[in-house]
Amino acid sequence: MTVKCVGLMFCAAWLARAEEIRIVTVDPGHFHAALLQKEMLPGVSPLAFVYAPLGPDLLAHLDRVSRFNRRADRPTAWKLEIYAGGDFFERMLAERPGNVVVLSGRNALKIDRIEAAVNAGLHVLADKPWILDAAQLPRLRSVLEKARRNNLVAYDAMTQRFEVTCQLQRELVNDRELFGEPEKGSLEDPAVRMASVHYLYKLVAGVPNLRPVWFFDTREQGEGLTDVGTHLVDLVQWILFPDKALDFARDIRILDAAREPTTLTREQLQRVTGDPNPSVLPAQSAALDYFCNNTVRYALRGVHVELDIRWDFEPPPGTSDTELAIFRGSRSRVEVRQGKEENYRPEVYVVPEAASDAAAVRRALERKVADLQRTYPALGFRETDGAFLLTIPDRLRVGHEAHFALLTERFFSYLANPASQPAWEDPNMLAKYYVTTKGVELGRKSSK
């Protein structure tokens, strides 16, 4: 079935202006694809294009953009031209109505579509993960090299870099007077530990946030480490080695990995997908072993790192997602905690390594916070249980949708000058996906 909807207004001059950004969304399988259009943006054409198979993912995307247009406060004015047919991707490549391709969801085909878009001379903004298998690393390298050669921007949507607690942790870890030298740790006692617990079934504004059935197929979505774990791997290297290029062949050793499933009953799958007969459930089976939980331990330039990614079905009453990020230095530990004591809101702590270090750490933190106040106004700290807790003003705490807006702004700045995209981004993307894919590969072998 093919459906073509043409926007009410179409101006050929838009397409003739090379400097104008024209968005083409392909097969939107995740709400991130719509976030790019939450606001009208300078230099971005209000005419946008969508190519996708006809189905619930496309309808959900169109509903999100439509709600942006209809909202009472600062409504957007997007006009969509939509092609819905089985040959949607080939049709997009043939017509090429825009110059920026947006990809989100449907991870198994992500690298194929990124590669084809770059080969067609298009910029790409793609949600994680770009690859699910280590065998795809050479293709990823080739795509990144071709994009650079052709003055194109192929950008990975690492939204966590725009979370204020992550930014502050990075600042503190790289202050030697405060943090000291990064500890190396060991396999048994890693110097960096990051853990996250997410939930598959959530209520948003009292309504279940349904997930597509394909989300529960790890061949399509990836396991926990290759999916949401991508953010954790990115943060480790972004925090420890800011603005430095990494070589995964020399700088990374995968030491240990494991995986285990979250077992979902038929009733749970029906609740979380809204599908009375979810096709991911094996025939004659009452439950699905969903391999979404991963642990990996590796050394990054000698620093031992442990990552633990977990998905449970639904949060206990009164709880929410939790994250933990601990970086150990010779003078202090810098931690981001997001547990019950923090009311499930991320907070940054500085913990002196020894009681004798407390006074010197406090002095260093006073100096650092005073310096950071130029970028983070009204930032402060207070002492609590032998640690120092940063006091972060609410106005500096923006949600995930705002993180995506900041990421979009960065991406668009690179489009204006592709050479301004840092050279370290490409090798560090390869390093990131080396850890995620090799970690899952080793975890699968270890679980047999």
C-alpha positions as CSV (number, residue, x, y, z in Angstrom):
1,M,0.0,0.0,0.0
2,T,1.3,3.4,-0.9
3,V,0.1,6.7,0.6
4,K,1.4,10.1,-0.4
5,C,0.3,13.2,1.5
6,V,1.5,16.5,0.3
7,G,1.8,19.5,2.7
8,L,-0.6,22.3,2.2
9,M,2.2,24.7,1.3
10,F,5.1,23.9,-0.9
11,C,7.7,26.4,-2.0
12,A,10.3,25.4,-4.6
13,A,12.5,28.2,-3.3
14,W,13.1,26.2,-0.1
15,L,14.7,23.4,-2.0
16,A,16.8,25.8,-4.1
17,R,18.5,27.3,-1.1
18,A,21.5,25.1,-0.4
19,E,22.1,26.7,3.0
20,E,18.7,25.7,4.3
21,I,18.3,22.5,6.3
22,R,15.6,20.2,5.0
23,I,14.8,17.3,7.2
24,V,14.0,13.8,5.9
25,T,12.9,11.3,8.6
26,V,13.2,7.6,7.7
27,D,11.3,4.8,9.3
28,P,10.8,6.5,12.7
29,G,10.8,3.7,15.3
30,H,11.5,5.8,18.4
31,F,10.2,9.1,19.7
32,H,13.6,10.7,19.3
33,A,12.9,11.1,15.6
34,A,10.1,13.6,16.5
35,L,12.0,15.5,19.1
36,L,14.1,17.1,16.3
37,Q,10.8,18.9,15.3
38,K,9.6,19.9,18.8
39,E,10.5,23.6,18.0
40,M,10.8,25.6,14.8
41,L,14.5,26.2,14.2
42,P,16.3,29.0,12.4
43,G,17.6,27.9,9.0
44,V,15.4,24.8,8.9
45,S,12.7,24.5,6.3
46,P,9.1,24.1,7.7
47,L,8.6,21.5,5.0
48,A,9.8,18.2,6.2
49,F,9.7,14.7,4.6
50,V,8.9,11.3,6.0
51,Y,9.5,8.0,4.3
52,A,8.4,4.9,6.2
53,P,6.3,1.7,5.9
54,L,2.6,2.2,6.8
55,G,2.2,1.1,10.4
56,P,2.0,2.0,14.1
57,D,5.6,3.5,14.2
58,L,4.7,6.0,11.4
59,L,1.4,6.9,12.9
60,A,2.9,7.5,16.3
61,H,5.5,9.8,14.7
62,L,2.9,11.8,12.8
63,D,0.8,12.1,15.9
64,R,3.8,13.6,17.8
65,V,4.6,16.2,15.2
66,S,0.9,17.0,14.9
67,R,0.7,17.6,18.6
68,F,3.6,20.0,18.4
69,N,1.7,21.9,15.7
70,R,-1.5,22.0,17.8
71,R,-0.2,22.9,21.2
72,A,-1.3,26.1,22.7
73,D,2.2,27.3,23.8
74,R,4.6,28.1,20.9
75,P,2.9,25.8,18.4
76,T,5.1,24.6,15.5
77,A,4.2,25.0,11.9
78,W,5.6,21.8,10.2
79,K,4.2,20.8,6.9
80,L,4.9,17.1,6.2
81,E,5.2,15.3,2.9
82,I,4.8,11.6,3.6
83,Y,5.6,8.6,1.5
84,A,4.4,5.3,3.0
85,G,5.2,2.3,1.0
86,G,7.3,-0.9,1.0
87,D,10.0,0.7,-1.1
88,F,10.2,3.8,1.2
89,F,14.0,3.8,1.6
90,E,14.8,3.2,-2.1
91,R,12.2,6.0,-2.9
92,M,13.9,8.4,-0.5
93,L,17.3,7.7,-2.1
94,A,15.9,8.3,-5.5
95,E,14.1,11.5,-4.7
96,R,16.4,13.0,-2.0
97,P,14.1,15.8,-1.2
98,G,16.2,17.0,1.8
99,N,19.8,17.2,2.9
100,V,19.6,15.8,6.5
101,V,18.4,12.2,7.2
102,V,17.1,11.4,10.7
103,L,17.2,7.8,11.8
104,S,15.8,6.5,15.1
105,G,14.9,2.9,16.1
106,R,15.1,-0.2,14.0
107,N,18.7,-0.8,15.0
108,A,19.5,-3.9,12.9
109,L,19.4,-1.9,9.7
110,K,20.9,1.3,11.1
111,I,24.4,1.0,9.6
112,D,22.9,0.0,6.2
113,R,20.8,3.1,6.1
114,I,23.5,5.4,7.4
115,E,26.0,4.1,4.8
116,A,23.4,4.5,1.9
117,A,22.6,8.1,3.0
118,V,26.2,9.1,3.2
119,N,26.8,7.5,-0.2
120,A,24.0,9.7,-1.5
121,G,25.6,12.8,-0.2
122,L,23.3,13.4,2.8
123,H,24.1,14.4,6.3
124,V,22.9,12.0,9.0
125,L,21.7,12.4,12.6
126,A,21.2,8.9,13.9
127,D,20.1,7.7,17.3
128,K,22.2,5.0,19.0
129,P,23.1,2.3,18.4
130,W,24.7,2.5,14.9
131,I,25.9,-1.1,15.0
132,L,25.0,-4.3,17.0
133,D,27.8,-6.6,15.8
134,A,31.6,-6.2,16.0
135,A,31.8,-7.5,12.4
136,Q,30.3,-4.2,11.3
137,L,33.1,-2.1,12.8
138,P,35.0,-1.9,9.4
139,R,31.8,-0.6,7.7
140,L,31.4,2.0,10.5
141,R,35.0,3.2,10.0
142,S,34.4,3.4,6.2
143,V,31.2,5.4,6.6
144,L,32.9,7.9,8.9
145,E,35.9,8.3,6.7
146,K,33.7,8.9,3.6
147,A,31.5,11.4,5.4
148,R,34.7,13.4,6.4
149,R,36.1,13.2,2.9
150,N,32.8,14.5,1.4
151,N,32.3,17.3,3.9
152,L,29.3,15.6,5.4
153,V,28.3,15.3,9.0
154,A,27.3,11.8,10.4
155,Y,26.5,12.4,14.0
156,D,25.7,10.0,16.8
157,A,23.0,11.3,19.2
158,M,24.8,11.1,22.5
159,T,22.2,13.1,24.6
160,Q,23.8,12.3,28.0
161,R,26.6,14.6,27.3
162,F,24.1,17.4,27.7
163,E,23.0,16.3,31.2
164,V,24.3,18.8,33.8
165,T,25.4,16.1,36.3
166,C,27.5,14.4,33.6
167,Q,29.0,17.7,32.6
168,L,29.9,18.5,36.2
169,Q,31.3,15.1,36.8
170,R,33.6,15.6,33.8
171,E,34.7,18.9,35.1
172,L,35.5,17.6,38.6
173,V,37.3,14.4,37.4
174,N,39.6,16.5,35.3
175,D,40.6,18.8,38.1
176,R,43.9,17.3,39.4
177,E,43.9,19.4,42.6
178,L,40.4,18.1,43.5
179,F,40.4,14.6,42.0
180,G,44.1,13.7,41.9
181,E,45.3,11.2,39.3
182,P,42.8,8.7,38.0
183,E,43.2,5.4,39.7
184,K,43.9,2.4,37.6
185,G,42.0,-0.2,39.7
186,S,41.9,-3.9,38.8
187,L,39.5,-6.4,37.4
188,E,38.2,-7.2,40.9
189,D,38.2,-3.6,42.0
190,P,37.5,-1.3,39.0
191,A,38.4,2.4,39.2
192,V,35.2,3.3,37.2
193,R,31.9,1.8,37.9
194,M,28.7,2.7,36.1
195,A,25.3,1.0,36.6
196,S,21.8,1.7,35.3
197,V,18.5,0.1,36.0
198,H,15.6,0.9,33.6
199,Y,12.1,-0.4,33.4
200,L,10.2,-1.8,30.4
201,Y,6.7,-0.9,31.5
202,K,6.2,2.7,32.6
203,L,3.3,5.1,33.0
204,V,3.7,8.6,31.5
205,A,1.1,11.1,32.7
206,G,-0.9,8.1,33.9
207,V,-0.9,6.3,30.5
208,P,1.2,3.2,29.7
209,N,4.2,4.0,27.5
210,L,3.8,1.1,25.0
211,R,6.8,-0.3,23.2
212,P,6.7,-1.9,19.7
213,V,6.9,-5.7,19.6
214,W,10.2,-5.6,17.7
215,F,11.7,-3.8,20.8
216,F,11.8,-7.3,22.4
217,D,13.7,-8.9,19.6
218,T,17.4,-8.5,20.5
219,R,18.4,-9.1,16.8
220,E,16.5,-5.9,16.0
221,Q,16.9,-3.8,19.2
222,G,20.2,-5.1,20.5
223,E,21.0,-6.3,24.1
224,G,21.3,-3.8,26.9
225,L,25.0,-3.1,26.4
226,T,24.6,-2.5,22.7
227,D,21.5,-0.3,23.2
228,V,21.3,1.9,26.3
229,G,24.8,0.9,27.3
230,T,26.1,2.9,24.4
231,H,25.6,6.0,26.5
232,L,27.6,4.6,29.5
233,V,30.5,3.6,27.3
234,D,30.5,7.1,25.7
235,L,30.5,8.8,29.1
236,V,33.4,6.8,30.4
237,Q,35.8,7.9,27.6
238,W,34.3,11.4,27.3
239,I,34.9,12.0,31.0
240,L,38.2,10.3,31.5
241,F,39.9,11.5,28.3
242,P,38.2,14.7,27.1
243,D,38.9,15.8,23.6
244,K,41.5,13.0,23.1
245,A,41.3,10.5,20.3
246,L,41.3,6.8,21.3
247,D,42.5,3.8,19.3
248,F,40.4,0.8,20.3
249,A,43.1,-1.7,19.0
250,R,45.7,-0.2,21.4
251,D,43.8,1.5,24.1
252,I,41.0,-1.0,25.0
253,R,41.1,-4.6,26.4
254,I,37.8,-6.4,27.0
255,L,38.4,-8.5,30.1
256,D,35.1,-10.1,31.1
257,A,31.5,-10.0,30.2
258,A,28.2,-11.7,31.1
259,R,24.5,-11.5,30.1
260,E,21.3,-12.7,31.6
261,P,17.6,-12.4,30.6
262,T,14.6,-10.6,32.1
263,T,11.9,-13.2,31.8
264,L,8.6,-11.7,30.5
265,T,5.3,-13.6,30.7
266,R,2.8,-13.5,27.9
267,E,0.6,-11.2,30.0
268,Q,3.5,-8.8,30.6
269,L,4.3,-8.7,26.9
270,Q,0.7,-8.0,26.1
271,R,0.6,-5.1,28.6
272,V,3.8,-3.5,27.5
273,T,3.1,-3.8,23.7
274,G,-0.6,-3.5,23.6
275,D,-0.5,-6.5,21.3
276,P,-2.7,-9.5,22.2
277,N,-0.5,-11.9,20.4
278,P,3.1,-10.6,20.5
279,S,5.1,-12.3,17.7
280,V,8.4,-12.4,19.7
281,L,7.0,-15.0,22.1
282,P,8.4,-18.4,21.0
283,A,5.8,-20.9,19.8
284,Q,4.2,-23.0,22.6
285,S,6.0,-20.9,25.2
286,A,4.5,-19.0,28.1
287,A,7.4,-16.6,28.5
288,L,10.2,-14.8,26.7
289,D,13.8,-14.7,28.0
290,Y,14.7,-11.2,26.9
291,F,18.5,-10.8,27.1
292,C,18.6,-7.1,28.0
293,N,21.0,-7.3,31.0
294,N,24.7,-7.1,30.5
295,T,27.9,-6.6,32.5
296,V,31.2,-5.8,30.9
297,R,34.6,-5.2,32.5
298,Y,37.4,-3.7,30.4
299,A,40.6,-1.6,30.6
300,L,40.7,1.8,28.9
301,R,44.3,3.0,28.7
302,G,44.9,1.0,31.8
303,V,41.9,2.3,33.8
304,H,39.7,-0.6,34.8
305,V,36.0,0.0,34.1
306,E,32.9,-2.0,35.0
307,L,29.5,-1.4,33.4
308,D,26.2,-3.0,34.5
309,I,23.1,-2.5,32.5
310,R,19.7,-3.9,33.8
311,W,16.1,-3.8,32.6
312,D,13.3,-4.9,34.9
313,F,9.7,-5.1,34.0
314,E,8.2,-2.3,36.1
315,P,9.3,-0.2,39.0
316,P,8.1,-0.9,42.5
317,P,5.6,1.8,43.7
318,G,7.2,5.1,44.4
319,T,10.5,4.3,42.6
320,S,12.0,5.0,39.2
321,D,15.0,4.4,37.0
322,T,18.3,4.5,38.9
323,E,21.9,5.2,37.7
324,L,25.3,5.2,39.5
325,A,28.6,6.5,38.1
326,I,31.7,6.4,40.3
327,F,35.2,7.6,39.2
328,R,38.0,7.1,41.6
329,G,41.0,9.4,41.8
330,S,43.9,9.5,44.2
331,R,42.4,12.4,46.2
332,S,38.7,11.9,45.9
333,R,35.9,10.0,44.2
334,V,33.4,11.8,42.1
335,E,30.0,10.1,42.0
336,V,26.7,10.6,40.4
337,R,23.9,8.8,42.3
338,Q,20.3,8.6,41.4
339,G,18.6,6.4,44.0
340,K,15.9,6.7,46.7
341,E,18.0,9.1,48.8
342,E,18.2,11.5,45.8
343,N,14.5,11.1,45.1
344,Y,15.5,9.4,41.8
345,R,17.1,12.6,40.6
346,P,20.8,12.5,39.7
347,E,23.1,14.2,42.1
348,V,26.9,14.8,42.2
349,Y,29.0,13.9,45.2
350,V,32.7,14.4,45.9
351,V,34.0,11.9,48.4
352,P,37.5,12.4,49.9
353,E,39.5,9.2,49.6
354,A,40.8,9.6,53.2
355,A,39.7,11.7,56.1
356,S,43.0,13.4,56.0
357,D,42.2,14.7,52.5
358,A,38.9,16.3,53.4
359,A,40.2,19.8,54.1
360,A,42.3,20.0,51.0
361,V,39.4,18.5,48.9
362,R,37.1,21.1,50.3
363,R,39.4,24.0,49.4
364,A,39.9,22.6,45.9
365,L,36.1,22.2,45.5
366,E,35.5,25.8,46.7
367,R,37.9,27.1,44.0
368,K,36.4,24.8,41.3
369,V,32.8,25.7,42.1
370,A,33.6,29.4,42.0
371,D,35.2,28.9,38.6
372,L,32.2,26.8,37.4
373,Q,29.7,29.4,38.5
374,R,30.6,31.4,35.3
375,T,29.1,28.6,33.3
376,Y,26.7,27.2,35.9
377,P,25.3,30.2,37.8
378,A,24.4,29.7,41.4
379,L,26.1,26.3,41.6
380,G,27.2,25.5,45.2
381,F,27.9,22.6,47.5
382,R,27.3,21.4,51.0
383,E,28.8,18.8,53.3
384,T,26.8,15.6,53.9
385,D,27.8,12.4,55.6
386,G,31.5,12.8,55.0
387,A,31.0,13.8,51.4
388,F,30.4,17.1,49.5
389,L,27.1,17.3,47.6
390,L,26.8,19.8,44.7
391,T,23.8,22.0,45.0
392,I,22.5,22.4,41.4
393,P,19.9,25.0,40.8
394,D,16.7,23.7,39.2
395,R,17.0,26.0,36.2
396,L,20.2,24.1,35.2
397,R,18.3,20.8,35.4
398,V,16.6,20.3,32.0
399,G,14.9,17.1,30.9
400,H,15.7,14.6,28.2
401,E,13.8,16.5,25.5
402,A,15.8,19.6,26.3
403,H,19.0,17.5,26.0
404,F,17.9,16.5,22.5
405,A,17.3,20.1,21.6
406,L,20.9,21.0,22.7
407,L,22.3,18.1,20.8
408,T,20.3,19.2,17.7
409,E,21.8,22.7,18.1
410,R,25.3,21.3,18.1
411,F,24.6,19.1,15.1
412,F,23.2,22.1,13.1
413,S,26.3,24.1,14.0
414,Y,28.4,21.3,12.5
415,L,26.3,21.4,9.3
416,A,27.2,25.1,8.9
417,N,30.9,24.2,9.1
418,P,31.5,20.4,8.9
419,A,35.2,20.9,9.5
420,S,34.3,22.1,13.0
421,Q,33.2,18.6,14.2
422,P,36.1,17.5,16.4
423,A,38.5,15.0,14.8
424,W,38.4,12.8,18.0
425,E,34.7,12.0,17.5
426,D,35.2,9.4,14.8
427,P,37.9,7.3,16.5
428,N,36.1,7.5,19.8
429,M,32.8,6.4,18.1
430,L,34.7,3.3,16.9
431,A,36.1,2.8,20.4
432,K,32.6,3.1,21.9
433,Y,31.1,0.5,19.5
434,Y,34.1,-1.8,20.0
435,V,33.3,-2.0,23.7
436,T,29.5,-2.5,23.2
437,T,29.7,-5.1,20.5
438,K,32.7,-7.0,21.8
439,G,31.2,-7.0,25.3
440,V,28.0,-8.6,24.1
441,E,30.0,-11.0,22.0
442,L,32.0,-12.2,25.0
443,G,28.9,-12.2,27.2
444,R,27.1,-14.6,24.8
445,K,30.1,-16.9,24.8
446,S,30.4,-16.9,28.6
447,S,26.7,-17.7,29.0
448,K,26.8,-20.8,26.9
